[in-house]
Amino acid sequence: MPTIRAVYDNEEEMDGLSDENKRLVQQMELEYRRKGAALSEDEFNELTKLNLKLEELEVSFQRNIDSRDEKTMFTRGELEGLPDTYFKDREIRDIGGGKKYVVSTCSADYYLLMNHAQLESTRRAMFLVQNNRCTDNVHVLNTAIQIRQEKAKLLGYETHAEYALEPHMAKTPQAAYDMLAELRKNLTELGSKELEQLEQLKRSDMHAVGKIYEGFFEWDRSFYANKLSNQNFSTSNLRCYFSLPQVIRNMFELYQTLFGVTIVEMENPRVWHEDVEMYELWEADKETFVGHFYTDFFHRPGKSRISVHNIRSGYNDETRQYPVCAIVACFAKPEPNTPVLLHHTEVEMLMGELGRVFQNMLCKTKLAKFHGCKALEQDFVETPIQILKDFMWSPHILDKIARHYKTGESIPHDLVQQLQAAKSNGAGLSYLRQVFLAMYDLAIYNSADTVDANTLFNSMNTDISLISCGGTRTFVVAKLGYFIKHTLASKYYAHLWSQVNSADILHSCFLKDGIDMSEVGMAFRTIVLEAGGSKDSMDGLSMFLGREPNTRAFLCSLGANSI
C-alpha cells in the first residue's frame, strides 16, 4: 500500500503513466483502502472481527433456510388445478379418516402449487407457511445491517451503501435511487392497469362460485399471472423454428457481421470430450488471429446450467497473449434424424452467453486484470449480454435466426408479434417488484439509523409493488438471501441498471431505423468491448451513445410511455 499510495499521490508521476496504467494505480489504491490498508493496527483488527461476524451471519442465514423446510397438508379437492404428476409418489397421510397430501415449501412444490391451485384458501395457506418460516433470520439480517454500518463508518463512509457502490458504475446510492425512482414513477400506471386485469379475472372466479371479492393479494399474483399468460400466448409452438445446429450457425453469422470477425471450426481438435468443438476467431480479413474458444453443449453427468468459462485472459506483454474461453451447456442430445429443438428462453440465453464469449475474446487490454467480463463493474457486466439477449425479441433479428427445422421457412411475423406481446405481458407489475426490492435494499443499507428489516419490507412492498399480503403477518425477507450476501448487499439495483442501459443501447443504436448494424457493432466493439475494465464503463457508454444514458428506451419497450 505505501508504494501504491506514493505513486497515487504523486501528480507528476501519475500524469506520466498511460491511461491503463493510471487506472491500475487508481484501482489498486481503492481496493487496498477498501480492505482496510489505511487503518491503524487496532482499527484493522476491528475490521477483521466485523468481517468474520458477517461471514458467520451469512452462513447462519442460509443454514436456517436450508434446515427449515416446512410441510403442510391438503386434500385432493383443496389441490384442484394441480396436474396429475404433482400427486405421483407424493406422501399421503390419514387425518381424521380422510386422506391428505403432504406438500413442502421446497421450490418444486411451492411454485407449482401457487401457479395452479384454484382455491384461494389453498394458495393463502401455502403462502403463509412459506413466509413464516425462518423468522429468526430477521434478527440475523438486522444484525448484519448494523455490522455493515459499523464497517462502513470504520472505513470512512457514511453508510454501507455508499461504501458498496463506490467502485461501480452508479458510484453513489443517490444515482441508483434516482434511476429506481424514475422507473417507479413511470411503471406505476402500467402496473395499475395490469393489476386491474388480474383483479377482473379473480372477480370472475369469485362470482362463478358465489363468493365475495375481497381483494387481490400476494398469494394471487402467480396464479392469475399464469392464467392470463395462458390465455394470451404459449411459446411452446415456436420450438420447431429453433433447432440447435441451425441456431448456432445463424448466431455465428450474426456475430461475424456485428463484430467484423471470422469463426473457423477446427478439425480433429484436442478436446476433453467427443461432444466438444473448438473454434478459432480471426479478424474479418483472416490475417489477424484473435483467440480460440470451445463449445460443449450436450448433457453429461456433472453438468448443469449454461455458463461461460474464461480459460485464459488476453493481454499484451512483449507479445500478445491470446484469450481462450469455453461455453458449456446441458442440452439434451439429439435423437436420430431429429435435431435438438430449443425453447425461445433457451435461445435467448444461448445468444447472451455466446455474447459473453465474444466479450472475452474481443477485449484488447495491456493488463490481464482488465480483461473481459470479470473486470467490469457489477452494475455493467450484464449490459452487453442483455443487449444480445434482447436481439432475440427483434423481428429483424429473428428473421435471420429462426428457421423451421424441416422446411427452412422463416418464423411467421404473426408469431413474432405474439412473442413480443407476451414479453410485455405483466411487465409493469413484474418490474415494480424488482424496483421495490432494489429500493428496499438501498433503504436498509443507506440509513445511519437503526431499521427493522421485516417491518420496513412489508410496508414498502405494498406501497411500491401495489400488491399486499392482506393484513397477514409474514416474514418474506427472512428467506431472501439477496440482502445478506456480501456480493449483493446494497447492489440489488445492479440488474435493473444493466437492463436500462442495455435497452438504451439496443433501441437507440442497434435497432434504430436506417442504421447499419455492422457499423454500430464495430463501434460497440471498439469503444466498449475492447476496453474491458481499463476504462470507467460510464465513460465508455456515454461515448458510445453520444450522451448520458437514460431510462426512456427501457420504459417504452415495456409500454410505459408516459415520459
Residue pairs with C-beta under 8 A, 6 or more apart in sequence:
1 32
1 33
1 37
1 38
4 25
4 28
4 29
4 32
5 29
7 13
7 14
7 25
8 14
8 25
8 26
8 29
14 22
14 25
17 25
18 366
19 534
19 535
20 365
20 366
20 367
20 370
20 534
21 366
23 370
23 534
23 535
24 367
24 369
24 370
27 369
30 166
30 167
31 167
32 38
33 155
34 155
34 163
34 166
34 167
36 43
36 44
36 47
36 48
36 154
36 155
39 47
39 154
39 155
43 154
46 154
47 151
47 154
47 155
50 147
50 150
50 151
50 154
51 151
53 147
54 144
54 147
54 148
54 151
54 486
55 486
57 140
57 143
57 144
57 147
57 484
58 144
58 484
58 485
58 486
60 140
61 137
61 140
61 141
61 144
61 481
61 484
62 481
64 134
64 136
64 137
64 140
64 478
65 134
65 137
65 479
65 481
68 133
68 134
69 104
69 105
69 106
69 133
70 104
70 105
70 129
70 130
70 133
71 102
71 103
71 104
71 105
72 102
72 103
72 125
72 126
72 129
73 93
73 95
73 100
73 101
73 102
73 103
74 100
74 101
74 103
74 122
74 125
75 98
75 99
75 100
75 101
76 87
76 99
76 101
78 117
78 119
78 121
78 122
79 86
79 87
79 101
79 103
79 113
79 117
79 122
80 117
80 118
80 119
81 116
81 117
81 118
81 119
82 112
82 113
82 116
82 117
83 112
83 116
86 112
86 113
86 116
87 101
90 101
90 102
90 103
91 101
91 102
92 99
92 100
92 101
92 102
93 99
93 100
93 102
94 100
103 109
103 110
103 113
103 126
104 110
105 129
105 130
105 133
110 126
110 130
111 222
113 122
113 123
113 126
114 123
114 126
114 127
114 219
114 222
114 223
115 222
115 223
115 226
116 223
116 226
117 123
117 126
117 223
118 205
118 223
120 219
120 220
123 219
123 220
123 223
124 217
124 219
124 470
124 472
126 219
127 218
127 219
127 469
127 474
128 472
128 474
130 479
131 469
131 474
131 475
131 476
131 478
131 479
132 473
132 474
132 475
133 475
133 478
133 479
134 475
134 478
134 479
135 475
135 478
136 478
137 475
137 477
137 478
137 479
138 452
138 453
138 454
138 475
138 477
138 478
140 484
141 453
141 477
141 478
141 483
141 484
142 451
142 452
142 453
144 484
144 489
145 160
145 444
145 445
145 451
145 453
146 450
148 160
148 445
148 489
149 159
149 160
149 445
149 448
151 160
151 163
152 158
152 159
152 160
152 162
152 163
155 163
157 163
157 166
158 448
159 173
159 445
159 446
159 447
159 448
160 445
160 446
160 489
160 490
161 173
161 442
161 445
161 446
161 490
162 172
162 173
162 446
163 490
164 445
164 489
164 490
164 491
165 171
165 172
165 173
165 175
165 176
165 490
165 491
166 172
167 377
168 377
168 378
168 379
168 380
168 491
168 494
169 377
169 379
169 380
169 497
169 536
169 537
169 538
170 176
170 179
170 379
170 493
170 497
171 538
173 442
173 446
173 490
176 379
176 438
176 442
176 493
176 497
177 439
177 442
177 446
179 493
179 496
179 497
179 500
179 551
180 435
180 438
180 439
180 442
180 493
180 496
182 551
182 563
183 431
183 435
183 496
183 500
183 551
183 554
183 555
184 432
184 435
184 439
184 464
186 551
186 555
186 560
186 562
186 563
187 428
187 431
187 432
187 435
187 555
187 558
187 560
188 428
188 432
188 466
189 428
189 560
189 562
190 427
190 428
190 558
190 559
190 560
191 428
191 429
191 431
191 432
191 465
191 466
192 428
192 466
193 428
194 426
194 427
194 428
194 429
195 216
195 429
195 466
195 467
197 228
198 216
198 220
198 221
198 224
198 225
198 228
198 429
199 213
199 216
201 224
201 227
201 228
202 213
202 216
202 220
202 224
203 213
206 212
206 213
207 213
215 468
215 470
216 224
216 467
217 467
217 468
217 469
217 470
218 467
218 468
218 469
218 470
219 470
220 467
221 429
221 467
225 426
225 429
228 425
228 426
229 422
229 425
229 426
232 418
232 421
232 422
232 425
233 418
233 419
233 421
233 422
233 425
235 343
235 344
235 345
235 419
235 422
236 343
237 415
238 343
238 344
238 402
238 411
238 415
238 419
239 341
239 342
239 343
240 341
240 404
240 405
240 406
241 402
241 403
241 404
241 405
241 411
241 415
242 341
242 342
242 343
242 344
242 346
242 347
242 401
242 402
243 339
243 340
243 341
243 342
243 403
243 405
244 297
244 331
244 334
244 339
244 340
244 341
244 342
245 339
245 340
246 339
246 403
246 405
247 342
247 347
247 350
247 401
247 402
248 295
248 297
248 350
250 400
250 401
250 403
251 350
251 351
251 354
251 401
252 263
253 400
254 391
254 397
254 400
254 401
255 261
255 263
255 354
255 355
255 358
256 262
256 263
256 284
257 517
257 518
257 521
258 517
258 518
258 521
258 522
258 524
258 525
259 358
259 362
259 521
259 522
259 525
259 529
260 283
260 284
260 518
260 521
260 522
260 525
261 281
261 282
261 283
261 284
261 290
261 358
261 362
262 281
262 282
262 283
262 284
262 286
263 279
263 280
263 281
264 279
264 280
264 281
264 282
265 277
265 278
265 279
266 277
266 278
266 279
266 280
266 292
269 276
269 277
269 278
271 277
271 278
271 294
272 296
273 296
273 300
275 296
275 297
275 298
275 300
275 333
276 294
276 295
276 296
277 294
277 295
277 296
278 292
278 293
278 294
279 292
279 293
279 294
279 295
280 289
280 291
280 292
281 289
281 290
281 291
281 292
281 293
281 361
282 288
282 289
282 290
283 290
289 322
290 322
290 323
290 361
290 362
291 314
291 322
291 323
291 324
291 325
291 361
292 322
292 324
293 324
293 325
293 326
293 327
293 357
293 361
294 325
294 326
294 327
295 326
295 327
296 303
296 326
296 327
296 328
296 329
297 327
297 328
297 329
297 331
298 329
298 330
298 331
298 332
298 333
299 330
299 331
299 332
299 333
303 328
303 329
303 330
304 330
305 329
305 330
306 327
306 328
306 329
306 330
306 349
306 350
306 353
307 327
307 328
307 329
307 353
308 325
308 326
308 327
308 328
308 353
308 356
308 357
308 360
308 373
309 325
309 326
309 327
309 328
310 323
310 325
310 360
310 371
310 372
310 373
310 374
311 324
311 325
311 326
312 321
312 322
312 323
312 324
312 325
313 321
313 323
313 360
313 368
313 371
313 372
314 320
314 321
314 322
314 323
314 360
314 361
314 363
314 364
314 365
314 368
314 371
314 372
315 321
315 365
315 366
315 367
315 368
315 371
316 364
316 365
316 366
321 368
323 360
323 361
323 363
323 371
323 372
325 357
325 360
325 361
325 372
327 353
327 354
327 356
327 357
329 350
329 353
331 340
331 342
331 346
332 340
333 340
334 340
339 405
341 405
342 350
344 392
344 419
347 392
347 401
348 389
348 392
348 393
349 389
351 388
351 389
351 391
351 392
351 401
352 385
352 386
352 388
352 389
353 385
354 388
355 384
355 385
355 387
355 388
355 389
356 373
356 385
358 529
359 372
359 373
359 384
359 385
359 529
360 371
360 372
360 373
362 525
362 529
362 530
363 370
363 371
363 372
363 529
363 530
363 531
363 532
364 530
364 532
365 371
365 375
365 530
365 531
365 532
365 533
365 534
366 534
367 534
369 375
369 533
370 532
370 533
370 534
371 532
371 533
372 532
373 381
374 533
375 532
375 533
375 534
376 532
376 533
376 537
377 533
377 537
378 491
378 494
379 491
379 493
379 494
379 497
379 498
380 497
380 498
380 501
380 537
380 541
381 498
382 494
382 495
382 498
382 499
382 502
383 498
383 501
383 502
383 505
383 537
383 541
384 502
384 524
384 528
384 529
386 498
386 499
386 502
387 502
387 505
387 506
387 510
390 502
390 503
390 506
391 397
391 506
391 510
392 398
392 401
393 419
393 420
393 423
394 511
395 413
395 416
395 417
395 420
396 511
398 411
398 416
399 410
399 411
402 410
402 411
403 409
403 410
403 411
404 410
404 411
424 557
424 558
424 559
427 558
427 559
428 558
428 559
428 560
429 465
429 466
429 467
431 496
431 558
432 464
432 465
432 466
433 465
434 495
434 496
435 464
435 465
435 496
436 460
436 461
436 464
436 465
437 482
437 492
438 492
438 493
438 496
439 460
439 464
440 456
440 457
440 460
440 461
440 483
440 492
441 482
441 483
441 488
441 489
441 490
441 491
441 492
441 493
442 490
442 493
443 451
443 456
443 460
444 451
444 453
444 456
444 483
445 489
445 490
446 490
453 477
453 483
454 475
454 477
454 478
457 476
457 477
458 469
458 474
458 476
461 467
461 468
461 469
461 476
462 468
462 469
469 476
477 483
481 488
482 488
482 492
483 489
483 492
499 554
500 549
500 551
500 554
501 541
501 549
503 553
503 554
503 557
504 545
504 549
504 550
504 551
504 552
504 553
504 554
505 524
505 541
505 544
505 545
505 549
506 553
507 553
507 556
507 557
508 545
508 553
509 515
509 520
509 524
509 544
509 545
510 517
510 520
510 521
510 524
523 544
524 544
527 540
527 543
527 544
528 537
528 540
528 541
528 544
531 540
541 549
542 548
542 549
551 563
552 563
555 561
555 562
555 563
